[in-house]
Amino acid sequence: MFNFFLKISAILVIIISPFENSLQAQEFNVNLRVSTPQIQATDPQIFRNMESELNDFLQNRAFTDLNYQPQERINVTFQLTITEELDNNVFSADLSVQSTRPVFNSDYETTIINYLDRDIKFSFTQGQNIQITRTSYLDNLSALLTFYGYLIIGMDYETFVPLGGEEYFRFVQSVVNSVPPSEASLFSGWRAMDGNRNRYWISENLMNPRVVAFREAFYEYHRNGLDVCHKDVEACRAVMLNSLRSIDDVHRAYPNSMIVQMFMSAKGQEIVEIFSKASREERNQVYQILSRLDPSNINIYRPLRS
């Protein structure tokens, strides 16, 4: 069972003394899989090596100076789908990233991040020196893994302490800023001009003052909503509905912000399930909000409509 109080203790260490704990422990329980449905000619051993080395990097490197106990580690799943070998040891791929955390006093895991990073490009050779590169660029693969490592940690902390991920979102921003223009032109997703759904915009949203209300609502949704459902379902739903109203306000102030879309990708089905037994008035309110936040998936939310 997840030790909630140990988690809170770790977070308080960040707030009071971010880097005084010299003990290091890995932050993730990682399950990373590499698949190659469209690759025929390349020696498959390189992909087995890739899977092993990426898992080893994420599982055995410390992104923070905190001492994570085994029960505190964040459950993370990566699916790296290789779509093309562009050159010798240079690949194009889609990267699916999902992280979850247990809900207090239950056996339910709630999804925090559920994101698909499409058409990434990177080079890989066996025994490659993959590093956590917060402020200096080494290669695109190191930058990608560092970016998502700190994003996952930051989003997880946001569910336990208001704005608790701030430090890690600054690290995310540093990774984006560290990519040289010459590399960013080769490996897309690091610049605003690369589209409106990419790593640049994730970082921009999380550090944008217009999104602070979203981050506060994200905390309320989890800590004062989901985490109290075991003792008071109605109070849980009331807090979650208020959180959704706040996120709707952010959406109105910052239309099509990427972080709201990521929230809906992670939480849409969960919200439907939680409010399926709510009053007709609550269901209708939630349906109206979700239809504005995520109109392309309106069919998922129709069961809430009375």
N, C-alpha and C positions, 0 to 999 in steps of 0.2 A: 504493500500500500504506500502510496506517495506520502512522503513526510513533509507536510505543508509548512510546519514551523521551522524545519531546517532550511527550506527554501527562503522563507522570509528572513531568516538570520543571514543567509548569504547575500541577500539584497541589501540588508542594512549595512553589511560590511562595505558594499560599493558606495553607499551614500556617505558613510562616516569616514572611510579610509580606503579609497579605491585600490591602492596597490601596495598596502602594507603587509598583506598576507603572502609570505614567501612560498607557502605550499601550493603546488599546482596540481590540478587534476583535470581530466578531459571533460568537456562540457556536453558531449553528445553521445547518445546511443545511435549509431549510424547504420543504415542499411542502404548502400549505394549499389545500383545495378547498371551495367553497361549492356545495351542491346544493339544489334546490328542487322535489322531486318532487310536492309537494302544493300548491304555490302557483301560481295561474293569473292572478289579477287584477293583481298588483303588477308594475310596470314592471321587466323583467328587468335593466335597466341598473344598478339599485341593487345587485343581487347581484354583478354583474361588478365594480363599483366596490368593494364590500365585500371581495371576494376579493383584489383588487389591493392595497388599503390594508392589510389584515391581513397579507398576505405581506410587504409592505414594512416594516411595523412589526417583525415577528418576525425578518426577515432583516437589517435594517439598524440595529437598536438594540442597544446593548451592555448586557447585564444585569450584567456584572461589569467590573472594571478590569483583567482579565487579557488578555494578548495571545494569542488563539487563532490558530494557523496554520490555513490552509485544510484541511489533512488532519486536524486535531484537532477540527474542528467536529462537533457532534452531529447525526446524521440524524434529522429529526423530520417526521412526517406528521400533519396535522390534517384531519379531514373534518367540516365544519360543515353539517349537514343541517337546513335551515329547514323547520319543520313548520307554522308559522302566523304570519300577521301579526296581532298582537293589537290594535294601534293604529297610528296614523301613525308609521312608523319604529321601532316596537317589535315584536320578533320572539321567537317561541319556537323552540327548536332542540335537536338532539342534537349533542354534540361528541365525536368520537372522537379520542383522542390516542395516538400510538404513537412511541416513540423506540427507536433501536437503537445499538449500537456494535460495531465490528469485533472479532473474536477474534484474538488475537495470532498472527502468522505463518500466517494463513489468509485465504481470501476469504469466510469466513462472517460474517454479521452476526447478532448475538444480540439479541433483543428485550428491552429493559429495562422499558418501560412499554407496556401495551396496555389502555387504559381508555376506557370509554364514559360520558360525563357526560350523563345524560338530562334532558330538559326544562329546559334553561337558558333564561333570558330576558335580553334585552339590547336597548338602543336603538342605532341606527346611522344617521348621516347622512353624506353625502359630505363629505370633508374634516374629519371629526371629529377632535378632538385626543385621540388615544389615547396614553397615557403609561404608563411603568413606575411603578406606585404601590405602593411597599413599605410605607409607614407612614401614608399619608393617602389616603383614598378619593376618587376622582374620579368614576367611573361603573362600572357592573357589567362592561362589556366590558373596560376597562382592568384591573380587578381579576382577571378570569378569565385574561387573557393573562399578567399578572404572576405569578399563582399557578402556572400550568402552566410558565411559563418557568423559575422557580426550582425547581420540583419536578423538571423534567427535568434541569437542571444538577446538582442535589443527588444524584439517583439515579444519574446517570452517574458522579460522583465516588466514590460509595460502592463502585463496582466496581473502583476502583483503589487506594484507601487505606481502611483500616478506619475507619469512622465519618467518612469524608472529606466527606460532604455536610452535616455539622452546621450550618455557617454558613448554607447555603441553605435548610435546613429551618426555621431560625429566621425567615428572610425569608418563607417560605411561611406560617408561623404569624402573622407580622405582618400579612400581607395579610388573613388570616381575621379577625384581631382589629380590623382597621381598618374593616371594613364596619359602618356605623351600624345600630342595630336597625331603624330605619324602612326602610332599604334592604334589609336582610336579610329583612324580612317580605314585601317585594315580589319579591325575587330569591332564590329558595330555594337551598339547598345550603351555606350558610355557617354554619348553626347545628346543634347536636346534635339539636334537636327536628324537624329537617327529614327525618329518616330515619336509618338505620344505614349507608348507603352514599352518602357525599357528601364534599365538599371538607373540611368540618369534621373528619370522622373520618380522612381521609388525614393531615391535619396533626396531629391528636391522636395517632394511632398512631406517627408518625415521631418525635415528641418524648416518647413515653411510655417510662419506664425498663423496662417489661415487654417492650418490643420491641427493646431494644438487642441481644439475642442474635440476633434475626432479621437486623438490619443487619450484624452481624459475619459471620453465615453467608452473607449476600448477597455480601459481599466475597469470602469464601473460595470460594464457588460460581464466581465469575467469575475472580478473579485467580489462585488456586491450583488451580482446577478447569479451566474452559474454556480459559484461556490456556496451559495446559501439555498440552492434548490432542494437540498436534502432535508431541510428543516421547515421551509416555507415556500411552496411553489408559487403562491400568488404574489408574495413579496419579490421573489426572483423575477417573475414575469414583469412586474411593475417597473423594477429597475432596468431590465432589459429594454422595455418599451421606451423609457425615458432616454436610454442610450441611443436607441434607433432614431428618436426625434433629434437628438443632438447631431448624429451623423447625417441625417437628412438636412439639417441646417448648414453643415459644412458643405454638403453637396450643392446646395443652392448658392452658397458664397463662392465655391470653387468647383464649377461644373466639370464633370468627367475626370475628377482627380483620380489618379491611379490607385492611391491607397484605399479609397472607398470601393473601387472595383475589386481590389484584392480581398477586402473584407467580405464582400458578397460572395466571391468565389470560395472562401473558406467557410462562411457561416450561413449561406442561404438555406440549405436543406435543414440545418440544425434549428434555425429560427422557426421554420415551418413546423417541425416536429414539436418544439417546445410550446408553440402557441396553438397547436391543433385542438387542444382541450380548453382553451381560454374562452372567455365570453365572446358573444357575437361582436360586441362593440370593440373589444381588444383586437379580435381577428381582423376586423375591417380596417382598423387603424394601421395595423402592421402591414396588411396587404397594400394599402395605399402608399405607405412609405417604401416598401420593397419594389413596388411597380415603378416608382420614380428612380430609385437607386440602381435598379438592374432590369430595365425594360426588356432587354434581349432574352431574358430567361423568365418571362412572365408566367409561362406555363408551370414552372416549379412552384409558384406562389398561389396559383389558383385555388388549391384546397382551402386556403384561408378565407376566400371570398364567400360571404353568406348569400 
